[in-house]
Amino acid sequence: MADSAGGIASGAISSLIDHACGIAVMSRLERVSISTLNLKIDHIRLPTARSPVTAWAHCYRVSEIMTFVRALTSSLFFHPC
């Protein structure tokens, strides 16, 4: 999922965000079957070539039929707390 220069494709970053959000939701629920209904990404700035990408997600609201999650990604190691 990289171009010839070693840059990561935006689709791969979107997938990483989706997976991080799913893990955040699964950590809050007892059910194991979930699906993404609406993944809104405000901005993707592609990382520099061959740099690692870290994702952090937080499930901030749980209702009976849906959950709400925020996610951040960075090409530098970070901890948002």
C-alpha positions in Angstrom: 0.0 0.0 0.0 2.8 2.4 -0.8 4.0 4.2 -3.8 7.4 3.8 -5.4 8.8 6.6 -3.2 7.7 4.7 0.0 4.8 7.0 0.8 1.7 5.4 2.4 -1.5 5.5 0.4 -4.4 7.5 1.9 -6.7 4.4 1.7 -4.3 2.6 4.1 -4.5 5.5 6.5 -8.3 5.5 6.3 -8.3 1.8 7.0 -6.0 2.3 10.0 -8.4 4.9 11.4 -11.3 2.6 10.9 -9.6 -0.2 12.7 -8.5 2.0 15.6 -12.1 3.2 16.0 -13.4 -0.3 15.9 -11.0 -1.4 18.7 -12.0 1.6 20.8 -15.7 0.6 20.4 -15.0 -3.1 21.1 -13.2 -2.1 24.3 -16.4 -0.5 25.6 -19.0 -3.1 24.5 -19.6 -6.7 25.4 -20.7 -7.5 21.9 -18.1 -8.5 19.3 -20.1 -7.7 16.1 -19.8 -4.1 15.0 -19.7 -2.2 11.7 -18.8 1.3 10.6 -21.8 3.3 9.4 -20.3 6.7 8.8 -16.5 7.3 8.9 -15.9 11.0 8.4 -12.2 12.0 8.0 -11.7 15.8 8.2 -8.1 15.9 6.8 -5.4 13.5 5.7 -2.0 14.8 5.2 0.2 12.0 3.9 3.2 11.2 6.1 6.7 11.5 4.8 8.1 8.5 3.0 8.9 5.4 5.1 7.7 7.0 8.4 5.6 5.0 10.8 2.0 6.0 11.4 0.3 5.8 14.8 -3.4 5.9 15.4 -5.2 6.7 18.7 -9.0 6.4 19.1 -11.4 7.1 21.9 -15.0 6.0 22.2 -16.6 9.0 23.9 -20.3 8.1 23.8 -22.2 4.9 23.8 -26.0 4.6 23.2 -28.2 1.6 22.6 -27.9 1.7 18.8 -24.6 3.5 18.1 -21.3 4.8 19.4 -19.3 7.9 18.8 -15.5 7.8 18.4 -12.7 10.3 17.8 -9.4 9.3 16.3 -6.1 11.0 15.7 -3.2 9.8 13.6 0.3 11.0 13.5 3.5 10.1 11.6 5.4 10.7 14.8 5.1 8.7 18.0 2.7 10.5 20.3 0.3 10.0 23.1 -2.6 12.5 23.1 -3.4 12.3 26.9 
